[in-house]
Amino acid sequence: MIEEFKIRLGFENGGVLPVIHISGEITSEAEDEIVQSYDSIPADKKKRVILNFTDTSYINSAGIATLISLITKSSENQGKIEFAGLNNHFRKVMDIVGLTDFVLIHDSIESALSQS
């Protein structure tokens, strides 16, 4: 069963910490929405952006490529992308493709929000 992709941008910790909540499947169809969500964050709030994968069910190579381009874009602007809520499988995938060398990974969105 294909789970519909959904994305929601929220601001946590008193409105200063952007969190992109991703649910469903991250494929090439998700790229535009993910990039647009990131681009819609005000520049002064892009120092630290969290991607919440708690409700993500699937990611393919095109989805990984989207994440890589987001990480690259962020680092070019002296920002950081952090991942939260990856299940064990996704965590292994991120490790295999080398993304864990470039992002901070939190076990849960709650632990990510508790770090300032």
PDB file as gemmi writes it, atoms N, CA and C in Angstrom:
CRYST1    1.000    1.000    1.000  90.00  90.00  90.00 P 1                      
ATOM      1  N   MET A   1       0.837  -1.179   0.000  1.00  0.00           N  
ATOM      2  CA  MET A   1       0.000   0.000   0.000  1.00  0.00           C  
ATOM      3  C   MET A   1       0.888   1.250   0.000  1.00  0.00           C  
ATOM      4  N   ILE A   2       0.594   2.166  -0.885  1.00  0.00           N  
ATOM      5  CA  ILE A   2       1.354   3.398  -0.977  1.00  0.00           C  
ATOM      6  C   ILE A   2       0.775   4.406   0.007  1.00  0.00           C  
ATOM      7  N   GLU A   3       1.668   4.947   0.843  1.00  0.00           N  
ATOM      8  CA  GLU A   3       1.245   5.973   1.787  1.00  0.00           C  
ATOM      9  C   GLU A   3       1.472   7.334   1.172  1.00  0.00           C  
ATOM     10  N   GLU A   4       0.457   8.166   1.231  1.00  0.00           N  
ATOM     11  CA  GLU A   4       0.550   9.495   0.657  1.00  0.00           C  
ATOM     12  C   GLU A   4       1.607  10.326   1.379  1.00  0.00           C  
ATOM     13  N   PHE A   5       2.389  11.039   0.593  1.00  0.00           N  
ATOM     14  CA  PHE A   5       3.409  11.916   1.146  1.00  0.00           C  
ATOM     15  C   PHE A   5       2.753  13.182   1.670  1.00  0.00           C  
ATOM     16  N   LYS A   6       3.142  13.584   2.862  1.00  0.00           N  
ATOM     17  CA  LYS A   6       2.668  14.847   3.438  1.00  0.00           C  
ATOM     18  C   LYS A   6       3.834  15.521   4.135  1.00  0.00           C  
ATOM     19  N   ILE A   7       3.791  16.831   4.122  1.00  0.00           N  
ATOM     20  CA  ILE A   7       4.844  17.590   4.786  1.00  0.00           C  
ATOM     21  C   ILE A   7       4.206  18.762   5.505  1.00  0.00           C  
ATOM     22  N   ARG A   8       4.758  19.068   6.667  1.00  0.00           N  
ATOM     23  CA  ARG A   8       4.253  20.210   7.436  1.00  0.00           C  
ATOM     24  C   ARG A   8       5.442  20.893   8.088  1.00  0.00           C  
ATOM     25  N   LEU A   9       5.511  22.195   7.915  1.00  0.00           N  
ATOM     26  CA  LEU A   9       6.562  22.978   8.541  1.00  0.00           C  
ATOM     27  C   LEU A   9       5.998  23.614   9.798  1.00  0.00           C  
ATOM     28  N   GLY A  10       6.674  23.388  10.912  1.00  0.00           N  
ATOM     29  CA  GLY A  10       6.265  24.002  12.170  1.00  0.00           C  
ATOM     30  C   GLY A  10       7.455  24.666  12.821  1.00  0.00           C  
ATOM     31  N   PHE A  11       7.171  25.576  13.746  1.00  0.00           N  
ATOM     32  CA  PHE A  11       8.239  26.242  14.488  1.00  0.00           C  
ATOM     33  C   PHE A  11       8.047  25.919  15.956  1.00  0.00           C  
ATOM     34  N   GLU A  12       9.059  25.273  16.547  1.00  0.00           N  
ATOM     35  CA  GLU A  12       8.992  24.812  17.926  1.00  0.00           C  
ATOM     36  C   GLU A  12       9.860  25.709  18.826  1.00  0.00           C  
ATOM     37  N   ASN A  13       9.892  25.369  20.103  1.00  0.00           N  
ATOM     38  CA  ASN A  13      10.709  26.097  21.083  1.00  0.00           C  
ATOM     39  C   ASN A  13      10.466  27.606  21.003  1.00  0.00           C  
ATOM     40  N   GLY A  14       9.204  27.969  21.148  1.00  0.00           N  
ATOM     41  CA  GLY A  14       8.862  29.386  21.150  1.00  0.00           C  
ATOM     42  C   GLY A  14       8.898  30.023  19.775  1.00  0.00           C  
ATOM     43  N   GLY A  15       8.781  29.203  18.740  1.00  0.00           N  
ATOM     44  CA  GLY A  15       8.749  29.724  17.379  1.00  0.00           C  
ATOM     45  C   GLY A  15      10.103  29.987  16.756  1.00  0.00           C  
ATOM     46  N   VAL A  16      11.178  29.523  17.389  1.00  0.00           N  
ATOM     47  CA  VAL A  16      12.508  29.809  16.851  1.00  0.00           C  
ATOM     48  C   VAL A  16      13.165  28.630  16.138  1.00  0.00           C  
ATOM     49  N   LEU A  17      12.670  27.419  16.361  1.00  0.00           N  
ATOM     50  CA  LEU A  17      13.308  26.236  15.792  1.00  0.00           C  
ATOM     51  C   LEU A  17      12.414  25.600  14.723  1.00  0.00           C  
ATOM     52  N   PRO A  18      12.824  25.694  13.451  1.00  0.00           N  
ATOM     53  CA  PRO A  18      12.010  25.104  12.389  1.00  0.00           C  
ATOM     54  C   PRO A  18      12.111  23.573  12.379  1.00  0.00           C  
ATOM     55  N   VAL A  19      10.950  22.936  12.275  1.00  0.00           N  
ATOM     56  CA  VAL A  19      10.873  21.484  12.180  1.00  0.00           C  
ATOM     57  C   VAL A  19      10.030  21.144  10.959  1.00  0.00           C  
ATOM     58  N   ILE A  20      10.605  20.360  10.049  1.00  0.00           N  
ATOM     59  CA  ILE A  20       9.866  19.883   8.882  1.00  0.00           C  
ATOM     60  C   ILE A  20       9.424  18.463   9.194  1.00  0.00           C  
ATOM     61  N   HIS A  21       8.120  18.291   9.345  1.00  0.00           N  
ATOM     62  CA  HIS A  21       7.545  16.978   9.658  1.00  0.00           C  
ATOM     63  C   HIS A  21       7.212  16.297   8.329  1.00  0.00           C  
ATOM     64  N   ILE A  22       7.817  15.131   8.107  1.00  0.00           N  
ATOM     65  CA  ILE A  22       7.640  14.400   6.853  1.00  0.00           C  
ATOM     66  C   ILE A  22       6.918  13.093   7.150  1.00  0.00           C  
ATOM     67  N   SER A  23       5.826  12.844   6.433  1.00  0.00           N  
ATOM     68  CA  SER A  23       5.135  11.568   6.610  1.00  0.00           C  
ATOM     69  C   SER A  23       4.883  10.931   5.246  1.00  0.00           C  
ATOM     70  N   GLY A  24       4.732   9.616   5.261  1.00  0.00           N  
ATOM     71  CA  GLY A  24       4.512   8.876   4.024  1.00  0.00           C  
ATOM     72  C   GLY A  24       5.816   8.492   3.363  1.00  0.00           C  
ATOM     73  N   GLU A  25       5.820   8.533   2.039  1.00  0.00           N  
ATOM     74  CA  GLU A  25       6.954   8.058   1.255  1.00  0.00           C  
ATOM     75  C   GLU A  25       7.756   9.211   0.671  1.00  0.00           C  
ATOM     76  N   ILE A  26       9.070   9.158   0.864  1.00  0.00           N  
ATOM     77  CA  ILE A  26       9.948  10.189   0.307  1.00  0.00           C  
ATOM     78  C   ILE A  26      10.539   9.640  -0.987  1.00  0.00           C  
ATOM     79  N   THR A  27       9.999  10.120  -2.098  1.00  0.00           N  
ATOM     80  CA  THR A  27      10.446   9.719  -3.431  1.00  0.00           C  
ATOM     81  C   THR A  27      10.686  11.001  -4.241  1.00  0.00           C  
ATOM     82  N   SER A  28      10.898  10.855  -5.531  1.00  0.00           N  
ATOM     83  CA  SER A  28      11.122  12.038  -6.377  1.00  0.00           C  
ATOM     84  C   SER A  28       9.926  12.991  -6.340  1.00  0.00           C  
ATOM     85  N   GLU A  29       8.736  12.467  -6.128  1.00  0.00           N  
ATOM     86  CA  GLU A  29       7.546  13.322  -6.068  1.00  0.00           C  
ATOM     87  C   GLU A  29       7.574  14.253  -4.864  1.00  0.00           C  
ATOM     88  N   ALA A  30       8.346  13.898  -3.843  1.00  0.00           N  
ATOM     89  CA  ALA A  30       8.395  14.697  -2.609  1.00  0.00           C  
ATOM     90  C   ALA A  30       9.408  15.828  -2.686  1.00  0.00           C  
ATOM     91  N   GLU A  31      10.313  15.780  -3.661  1.00  0.00           N  
ATOM     92  CA  GLU A  31      11.427  16.728  -3.702  1.00  0.00           C  
ATOM     93  C   GLU A  31      10.977  18.185  -3.662  1.00  0.00           C  
ATOM     94  N   ASP A  32      10.081  18.577  -4.545  1.00  0.00           N  
ATOM     95  CA  ASP A  32       9.676  19.979  -4.613  1.00  0.00           C  
ATOM     96  C   ASP A  32       9.110  20.477  -3.292  1.00  0.00           C  
ATOM     97  N   GLU A  33       8.259  19.673  -2.672  1.00  0.00           N  
ATOM     98  CA  GLU A  33       7.643  20.096  -1.418  1.00  0.00           C  
ATOM     99  C   GLU A  33       8.665  20.206  -0.289  1.00  0.00           C  
ATOM    100  N   ILE A  34       9.602  19.290  -0.234  1.00  0.00           N  
ATOM    101  CA  ILE A  34      10.631  19.347   0.808  1.00  0.00           C  
ATOM    102  C   ILE A  34      11.495  20.593   0.625  1.00  0.00           C  
ATOM    103  N   VAL A  35      11.943  20.829  -0.603  1.00  0.00           N  
ATOM    104  CA  VAL A  35      12.792  21.990  -0.885  1.00  0.00           C  
ATOM    105  C   VAL A  35      12.018  23.288  -0.650  1.00  0.00           C  
ATOM    106  N   GLN A  36      10.755  23.338  -1.077  1.00  0.00           N  
ATOM    107  CA  GLN A  36       9.945  24.544  -0.860  1.00  0.00           C  
ATOM    108  C   GLN A  36       9.744  24.809   0.632  1.00  0.00           C  
ATOM    109  N   SER A  37       9.528  23.760   1.409  1.00  0.00           N  
ATOM    110  CA  SER A  37       9.376  23.942   2.852  1.00  0.00           C  
ATOM    111  C   SER A  37      10.646  24.533   3.448  1.00  0.00           C  
ATOM    112  N   TYR A  38      11.778  23.984   3.055  1.00  0.00           N  
ATOM    113  CA  TYR A  38      13.048  24.511   3.559  1.00  0.00           C  
ATOM    114  C   TYR A  38      13.242  25.961   3.117  1.00  0.00           C  
ATOM    115  N   ASP A  39      12.987  26.235   1.843  1.00  0.00           N  
ATOM    116  CA  ASP A  39      13.188  27.584   1.312  1.00  0.00           C  
ATOM    117  C   ASP A  39      12.251  28.605   1.962  1.00  0.00           C  
ATOM    118  N   SER A  40      11.107  28.149   2.462  1.00  0.00           N  
ATOM    119  CA  SER A  40      10.149  29.082   3.072  1.00  0.00           C  
ATOM    120  C   SER A  40      10.537  29.483   4.500  1.00  0.00           C  
ATOM    121  N   ILE A  41      11.537  28.835   5.061  1.00  0.00           N  
ATOM    122  CA  ILE A  41      12.005  29.185   6.405  1.00  0.00           C  
ATOM    123  C   ILE A  41      12.783  30.494   6.305  1.00  0.00           C  
ATOM    124  N   PRO A  42      12.465  31.473   7.163  1.00  0.00           N  
ATOM    125  CA  PRO A  42      13.229  32.730   7.144  1.00  0.00           C  
ATOM    126  C   PRO A  42      14.721  32.480   7.355  1.00  0.00           C  
ATOM    127  N   ALA A  43      15.545  33.237   6.658  1.00  0.00           N  
ATOM    128  CA  ALA A  43      17.003  33.035   6.687  1.00  0.00           C  
ATOM    129  C   ALA A  43      17.558  33.045   8.103  1.00  0.00           C  
ATOM    130  N   ASP A  44      17.020  33.893   8.969  1.00  0.00           N  
ATOM    131  CA  ASP A  44      17.560  33.993  10.325  1.00  0.00           C  
ATOM    132  C   ASP A  44      17.190  32.806  11.204  1.00  0.00           C  
ATOM    133  N   LYS A  45      16.355  31.900  10.676  1.00  0.00           N  
ATOM    134  CA  LYS A  45      15.970  30.709  11.445  1.00  0.00           C  
ATOM    135  C   LYS A  45      16.519  29.428  10.833  1.00  0.00           C  
ATOM    136  N   LYS A  46      17.407  29.535   9.857  1.00  0.00           N  
ATOM    137  CA  LYS A  46      17.943  28.359   9.172  1.00  0.00           C  
ATOM    138  C   LYS A  46      19.244  27.842   9.772  1.00  0.00           C  
ATOM    139  N   LYS A  47      19.683  28.376  10.890  1.00  0.00           N  
ATOM    140  CA  LYS A  47      20.924  27.888  11.508  1.00  0.00           C  
ATOM    141  C   LYS A  47      20.807  26.420  11.892  1.00  0.00           C  
ATOM    142  N   ARG A  48      19.615  26.034  12.334  1.00  0.00           N  
ATOM    143  CA  ARG A  48      19.357  24.653  12.767  1.00  0.00           C  
ATOM    144  C   ARG A  48      17.944  24.278  12.340  1.00  0.00           C  
ATOM    145  N   VAL A  49      17.837  23.307  11.436  1.00  0.00           N  
ATOM    146  CA  VAL A  49      16.535  22.835  10.945  1.00  0.00           C  
ATOM    147  C   VAL A  49      16.445  21.339  11.212  1.00  0.00           C  
ATOM    148  N   ILE A  50      15.342  20.925  11.820  1.00  0.00           N  
ATOM    149  CA  ILE A  50      15.151  19.508  12.124  1.00  0.00           C  
ATOM    150  C   ILE A  50      14.164  18.895  11.135  1.00  0.00           C  
ATOM    151  N   LEU A  51      14.531  17.744  10.592  1.00  0.00           N  
ATOM    152  CA  LEU A  51      13.605  16.953   9.777  1.00  0.00           C  
ATOM    153  C   LEU A  51      13.091  15.830  10.659  1.00  0.00           C  
ATOM    154  N   ASN A  52      11.797  15.786  10.847  1.00  0.00           N  
ATOM    155  CA  ASN A  52      11.178  14.760  11.689  1.00  0.00           C  
ATOM    156  C   ASN A  52      10.669  13.621  10.813  1.00  0.00           C  
ATOM    157  N   PHE A  53      11.264  12.447  10.966  1.00  0.00           N  
ATOM    158  CA  PHE A  53      10.920  11.272  10.158  1.00  0.00           C  
ATOM    159  C   PHE A  53      10.022  10.281  10.899  1.00  0.00           C  
ATOM    160  N   THR A  54       9.445  10.676  12.015  1.00  0.00           N  
ATOM    161  CA  THR A  54       8.653   9.753  12.835  1.00  0.00           C  
ATOM    162  C   THR A  54       7.574   9.034  12.035  1.00  0.00           C  
ATOM    163  N   ASP A  55       6.911   9.743  11.118  1.00  0.00           N  
ATOM    164  CA  ASP A  55       5.811   9.151  10.348  1.00  0.00           C  
ATOM    165  C   ASP A  55       6.193   8.811   8.916  1.00  0.00           C  
ATOM    166  N   THR A  56       7.501   8.719   8.643  1.00  0.00           N  
ATOM    167  CA  THR A  56       7.956   8.358   7.302  1.00  0.00           C  
ATOM    168  C   THR A  56       7.946   6.839   7.160  1.00  0.00           C  
ATOM    169  N   SER A  57       7.370   6.369   6.057  1.00  0.00           N  
ATOM    170  CA  SER A  57       7.233   4.923   5.875  1.00  0.00           C  
ATOM    171  C   SER A  57       8.210   4.343   4.846  1.00  0.00           C  
ATOM    172  N   TYR A  58       8.753   5.198   3.969  1.00  0.00           N  
ATOM    173  CA  TYR A  58       9.576   4.681   2.876  1.00  0.00           C  
ATOM    174  C   TYR A  58      10.446   5.814   2.344  1.00  0.00           C  
ATOM    175  N   ILE A  59      11.641   5.472   1.930  1.00  0.00           N  
ATOM    176  CA  ILE A  59      12.506   6.432   1.247  1.00  0.00           C  
ATOM    177  C   ILE A  59      13.305   5.676   0.201  1.00  0.00           C  
ATOM    178  N   ASN A  60      13.377   6.251  -1.009  1.00  0.00           N  
ATOM    179  CA  ASN A  60      14.159   5.593  -2.055  1.00  0.00           C  
ATOM    180  C   ASN A  60      15.360   6.466  -2.408  1.00  0.00           C  
ATOM    181  N   SER A  61      16.095   6.079  -3.437  1.00  0.00           N  
ATOM    182  CA  SER A  61      17.327   6.796  -3.784  1.00  0.00           C  
ATOM    183  C   SER A  61      17.056   8.248  -4.169  1.00  0.00           C  
ATOM    184  N   ALA A  62      15.943   8.513  -4.828  1.00  0.00           N  
ATOM    185  CA  ALA A  62      15.596   9.896  -5.175  1.00  0.00           C  
ATOM    186  C   ALA A  62      15.326  10.705  -3.908  1.00  0.00           C  
ATOM    187  N   GLY A  63      14.720  10.072  -2.920  1.00  0.00           N  
ATOM    188  CA  GLY A  63      14.488  10.740  -1.639  1.00  0.00           C  
ATOM    189  C   GLY A  63      15.791  11.037  -0.918  1.00  0.00           C  
ATOM    190  N   ILE A  64      16.723  10.091  -0.972  1.00  0.00           N  
ATOM    191  CA  ILE A  64      18.050  10.294  -0.384  1.00  0.00           C  
ATOM    192  C   ILE A  64      18.749  11.462  -1.081  1.00  0.00           C  
ATOM    193  N   ALA A  65      18.645  11.508  -2.414  1.00  0.00           N  
ATOM    194  CA  ALA A  65      19.267  12.597  -3.179  1.00  0.00           C  
ATOM    195  C   ALA A  65      18.686  13.948  -2.773  1.00  0.00           C  
ATOM    196  N   THR A  66      17.392  13.998  -2.504  1.00  0.00           N  
ATOM    197  CA  THR A  66      16.755  15.232  -2.046  1.00  0.00           C  
ATOM    198  C   THR A  66      17.333  15.659  -0.706  1.00  0.00           C  
ATOM    199  N   LEU A  67      17.497  14.701   0.206  1.00  0.00           N  
ATOM    200  CA  LEU A  67      18.063  15.014   1.517  1.00  0.00           C  
ATOM    201  C   LEU A  67      19.502  15.521   1.389  1.00  0.00           C  
ATOM    202  N   ILE A  68      20.273  14.902   0.498  1.00  0.00           N  
ATOM    203  CA  ILE A  68      21.655  15.326   0.281  1.00  0.00           C  
ATOM    204  C   ILE A  68      21.687  16.767  -0.234  1.00  0.00           C  
ATOM    205  N   SER A  69      20.808  17.095  -1.186  1.00  0.00           N  
ATOM    206  CA  SER A  69      20.807  18.458  -1.718  1.00  0.00           C  
ATOM    207  C   SER A  69      20.402  19.467  -0.641  1.00  0.00           C  
ATOM    208  N   LEU A  70      19.492  19.077   0.247  1.00  0.00           N  
ATOM    209  CA  LEU A  70      19.081  19.946   1.347  1.00  0.00           C  
ATOM    210  C   LEU A  70      20.236  20.174   2.332  1.00  0.00           C  
ATOM    211  N   ILE A  71      20.947  19.105   2.651  1.00  0.00           N  
ATOM    212  CA  ILE A  71      22.100  19.208   3.556  1.00  0.00           C  
ATOM    213  C   ILE A  71      23.169  20.110   2.935  1.00  0.00           C  
ATOM    214  N   THR A  72      23.406  19.947   1.646  1.00  0.00           N  
ATOM    215  CA  THR A  72      24.391  20.768   0.935  1.00  0.00           C  
ATOM    216  C   THR A  72      23.987  22.231   0.949  1.00  0.00           C  
ATOM    217  N   LYS A  73      22.734  22.492   0.614  1.00  0.00           N  
ATOM    218  CA  LYS A  73      22.216  23.860   0.594  1.00  0.00           C  
ATOM    219  C   LYS A  73      22.340  24.500   1.972  1.00  0.00           C  
ATOM    220  N   SER A  74      22.015  23.758   3.000  1.00  0.00           N  
ATOM    221  CA  SER A  74      22.086  24.260   4.366  1.00  0.00           C  
ATOM    222  C   SER A  74      23.520  24.592   4.754  1.00  0.00           C  
ATOM    223  N   SER A  75      24.445  23.684   4.464  1.00  0.00           N  
ATOM    224  CA  SER A  75      25.840  23.908   4.869  1.00  0.00           C  
ATOM    225  C   SER A  75      26.459  25.073   4.098  1.00  0.00           C  
ATOM    226  N   GLU A  76      26.036  25.288   2.867  1.00  0.00           N  
ATOM    227  CA  GLU A  76      26.532  26.426   2.095  1.00  0.00           C  
ATOM    228  C   GLU A  76      26.132  27.747   2.750  1.00  0.00           C  
ATOM    229  N   ASN A  77      25.047  27.726   3.523  1.00  0.00           N  
ATOM    230  CA  ASN A  77      24.557  28.918   4.213  1.00  0.00           C  
ATOM    231  C   ASN A  77      24.872  28.869   5.711  1.00  0.00           C  
ATOM    232  N   GLN A  78      25.894  28.095   6.080  1.00  0.00           N  
ATOM    233  CA  GLN A  78      26.332  27.950   7.473  1.00  0.00           C  
ATOM    234  C   GLN A  78      25.218  27.450   8.402  1.00  0.00           C  
ATOM    235  N   GLY A  79      24.320  26.643   7.847  1.00  0.00           N  
ATOM    236  CA  GLY A  79      23.245  26.061   8.642  1.00  0.00           C  
ATOM    237  C   GLY A  79      23.490  24.587   8.885  1.00  0.00           C  
ATOM    238  N   LYS A  80      22.633  23.989   9.684  1.00  0.00           N  
ATOM    239  CA  LYS A  80      22.719  22.565  10.004  1.00  0.00           C  
ATOM    240  C   LYS A  80      21.352  21.926   9.825  1.00  0.00           C  
ATOM    241  N   ILE A  81      21.345  20.747   9.229  1.00  0.00           N  
ATOM    242  CA  ILE A  81      20.152  19.910   9.154  1.00  0.00           C  
ATOM    243  C   ILE A  81      20.341  18.811  10.184  1.00  0.00           C  
ATOM    244  N   GLU A  82      19.294  18.539  10.947  1.00  0.00           N  
ATOM    245  CA  GLU A  82      19.327  17.446  11.917  1.00  0.00           C  
ATOM    246  C   GLU A  82      18.148  16.523  11.635  1.00  0.00           C  
ATOM    247  N   PHE A  83      18.347  15.233  11.882  1.00  0.00           N  
ATOM    248  CA  PHE A  83      17.289  14.244  11.689  1.00  0.00           C  
ATOM    249  C   PHE A  83      16.762  13.789  13.040  1.00  0.00           C  
ATOM    250  N   ALA A  84      15.469  13.577  13.110  1.00  0.00           N  
ATOM    251  CA  ALA A  84      14.860  13.044  14.331  1.00  0.00           C  
ATOM    252  C   ALA A  84      13.833  11.988  13.953  1.00  0.00           C  
ATOM    253  N   GLY A  85      13.688  10.987  14.834  1.00  0.00           N  
ATOM    254  CA  GLY A  85      12.641   9.987  14.666  1.00  0.00           C  
ATOM    255  C   GLY A  85      12.877   8.951  13.593  1.00  0.00           C  
ATOM    256  N   LEU A  86      14.133   8.724  13.224  1.00  0.00           N  
ATOM    257  CA  LEU A  86      14.414   7.670  12.236  1.00  0.00           C  
ATOM    258  C   LEU A  86      14.220   6.304  12.895  1.00  0.00           C  
ATOM    259  N   ASN A  87      13.534   5.396  12.199  1.00  0.00           N  
ATOM    260  CA  ASN A  87      13.470   4.042  12.738  1.00  0.00           C  
ATOM    261  C   ASN A  87      14.820   3.355  12.475  1.00  0.00           C  
ATOM    262  N   ASN A  88      15.000   2.160  13.004  1.00  0.00           N  
ATOM    263  CA  ASN A  88      16.296   1.467  12.875  1.00  0.00           C  
ATOM    264  C   ASN A  88      16.700   1.245  11.428  1.00  0.00           C  
ATOM    265  N   HIS A  89      15.740   0.897  10.590  1.00  0.00           N  
ATOM    266  CA  HIS A  89      16.031   0.651   9.172  1.00  0.00           C  
ATOM    267  C   HIS A  89      16.536   1.926   8.496  1.00  0.00           C  
ATOM    268  N   PHE A  90      15.811   3.039   8.677  1.00  0.00           N  
ATOM    269  CA  PHE A  90      16.219   4.303   8.052  1.00  0.00           C  
ATOM    270  C   PHE A  90      17.553   4.795   8.603  1.00  0.00           C  
ATOM    271  N   ARG A  91      17.785   4.546   9.869  1.00  0.00           N  
ATOM    272  CA  ARG A  91      19.049   4.945  10.474  1.00  0.00           C  
ATOM    273  C   ARG A  91      20.206   4.186   9.802  1.00  0.00           C  
ATOM    274  N   LYS A  92      20.019   2.879   9.551  1.00  0.00           N  
ATOM    275  CA  LYS A  92      21.041   2.084   8.859  1.00  0.00           C  
ATOM    276  C   LYS A  92      21.257   2.603   7.442  1.00  0.00           C  
ATOM    277  N   VAL A  93      20.163   2.918   6.752  1.00  0.00           N  
ATOM    278  CA  VAL A  93      20.266   3.440   5.383  1.00  0.00           C  
ATOM    279  C   VAL A  93      21.067   4.742   5.376  1.00  0.00           C  
ATOM    280  N   MET A  94      20.747   5.645   6.288  1.00  0.00           N  
ATOM    281  CA  MET A  94      21.468   6.933   6.370  1.00  0.00           C  
ATOM    282  C   MET A  94      22.953   6.702   6.670  1.00  0.00           C  
ATOM    283  N   ASP A  95      23.244   5.686   7.485  1.00  0.00           N  
ATOM    284  CA  ASP A  95      24.626   5.353   7.801  1.00  0.00           C  
ATOM    285  C   ASP A  95      25.335   4.794   6.573  1.00  0.00           C  
ATOM    286  N   ILE A  96      24.681   3.896   5.865  1.00  0.00           N  
ATOM    287  CA  ILE A  96      25.274   3.267   4.681  1.00  0.00           C  
ATOM    288  C   ILE A  96      25.600   4.297   3.604  1.00  0.00           C  
ATOM    289  N   VAL A  97      24.693   5.251   3.385  1.00  0.00           N  
ATOM    290  CA  VAL A  97      24.936   6.250   2.338  1.00  0.00           C  
ATOM    291  C   VAL A  97      25.806   7.404   2.833  1.00  0.00           C  
ATOM    292  N   GLY A  98      26.168   7.387   4.106  1.00  0.00           N  
ATOM    293  CA  GLY A  98      27.111   8.360   4.636  1.00  0.00           C  
ATOM    294  C   GLY A  98      26.510   9.647   5.164  1.00  0.00           C  
ATOM    295  N   LEU A  99      25.207   9.733   5.243  1.00  0.00           N  
ATOM    296  CA  LEU A  99      24.586  10.973   5.720  1.00  0.00           C  
ATOM    297  C   LEU A  99      24.837  11.219   7.201  1.00  0.00           C  
ATOM    298  N   THR A 100      25.076  10.169   7.953  1.00  0.00           N  
ATOM    299  CA  THR A 100      25.304  10.346   9.395  1.00  0.00           C  
ATOM    300  C   THR A 100      26.602  11.103   9.678  1.00  0.00           C  
ATOM    301  N   ASP A 101      27.466  11.242   8.667  1.00  0.00           N  
ATOM    302  CA  ASP A 101      28.679  12.039   8.833  1.00  0.00           C  
ATOM    303  C   ASP A 101      28.390  13.535   8.751  1.00  0.00           C  
ATOM    304  N   PHE A 102      27.214  13.896   8.231  1.00  0.00           N  
ATOM    305  CA  PHE A 102      26.910  15.298   7.958  1.00  0.00           C  
ATOM    306  C   PHE A 102      25.736  15.854   8.749  1.00  0.00           C  
ATOM    307  N   VAL A 103      24.994  14.990   9.422  1.00  0.00           N  
ATOM    308  CA  VAL A 103      23.839  15.446  10.195  1.00  0.00           C  
ATOM    309  C   VAL A 103      23.892  14.868  11.605  1.00  0.00           C  
ATOM    310  N   LEU A 104      23.328  15.610  12.524  1.00  0.00           N  
ATOM    311  CA  LEU A 104      23.162  15.120  13.878  1.00  0.00           C  
ATOM    312  C   LEU A 104      21.859  14.333  13.908  1.00  0.00           C  
ATOM    313  N   ILE A 105      21.879  13.133  14.478  1.00  0.00           N  
ATOM    314  CA  ILE A 105      20.687  12.298  14.519  1.00  0.00           C  
ATOM    315  C   ILE A 105      20.197  12.169  15.955  1.00  0.00           C  
ATOM    316  N   HIS A 106      18.925  12.465  16.139  1.00  0.00           N  
ATOM    317  CA  HIS A 106      18.280  12.363  17.446  1.00  0.00           C  
ATOM    318  C   HIS A 106      17.334  11.171  17.421  1.00  0.00           C  
ATOM    319  N   ASP A 107      17.223  10.480  18.538  1.00  0.00           N  
ATOM    320  CA  ASP A 107      16.323   9.327  18.619  1.00  0.00           C  
ATOM    321  C   ASP A 107      14.863   9.727  18.426  1.00  0.00           C  
ATOM    322  N   SER A 108      14.491  10.901  18.907  1.00  0.00           N  
ATOM    323  CA  SER A 108      13.095  11.330  18.835  1.00  0.00           C  
ATOM    324  C   SER A 108      13.045  12.834  18.624  1.00  0.00           C  
ATOM    325  N   ILE A 109      11.890  13.311  18.223  1.00  0.00           N  
ATOM    326  CA  ILE A 109      11.700  14.754  18.051  1.00  0.00           C  
ATOM    327  C   ILE A 109      11.805  15.449  19.406  1.00  0.00           C  
ATOM    328  N   GLU A 110      11.371  14.768  20.439  1.00  0.00           N  
ATOM    329  CA  GLU A 110      11.454  15.353  21.779  1.00  0.00           C  
ATOM    330  C   GLU A 110      12.901  15.594  22.203  1.00  0.00           C  
ATOM    331  N   SER A 111      13.780  14.618  21.940  1.00  0.00           N  
ATOM    332  CA  SER A 111      15.183  14.798  22.307  1.00  0.00           C  
ATOM    333  C   SER A 111      15.841  15.886  21.449  1.00  0.00           C  
ATOM    334  N   ALA A 112      15.435  15.990  20.197  1.00  0.00           N  
ATOM    335  CA  ALA A 112      15.974  17.053  19.342  1.00  0.00           C  
ATOM    336  C   ALA A 112      15.559  18.430  19.863  1.00  0.00           C  
ATOM    337  N   LEU A 113      14.307  18.557  20.288  1.00  0.00           N  
ATOM    338  CA  LEU A 113      13.812  19.836  20.771  1.00  0.00           C  
ATOM    339  C   LEU A 113      14.412  20.219  22.121  1.00  0.00           C  
ATOM    340  N   SER A 114      14.830  19.219  22.890  1.00  0.00           N  
ATOM    341  CA  SER A 114      15.365  19.513  24.226  1.00  0.00           C  
ATOM    342  C   SER A 114      16.798  20.050  24.158  1.00  0.00           C  
ATOM    343  N   GLN A 115      17.439  19.913  22.997  1.00  0.00           N  
ATOM    344  CA  GLN A 115      18.806  20.447  22.842  1.00  0.00           C  
ATOM    345  C   GLN A 115      18.743  21.824  22.220  1.00  0.00           C  
ATOM    346  N   SER A 116      19.454  22.737  22.812  1.00  0.00           N  
ATOM    347  CA  SER A 116      19.394  24.094  22.250  1.00  0.00           C  
ATOM    348  C   SER A 116      20.656  24.502  21.538  1.00  0.00           C  
TER     349      SER A 116                                                      
END                                                                             
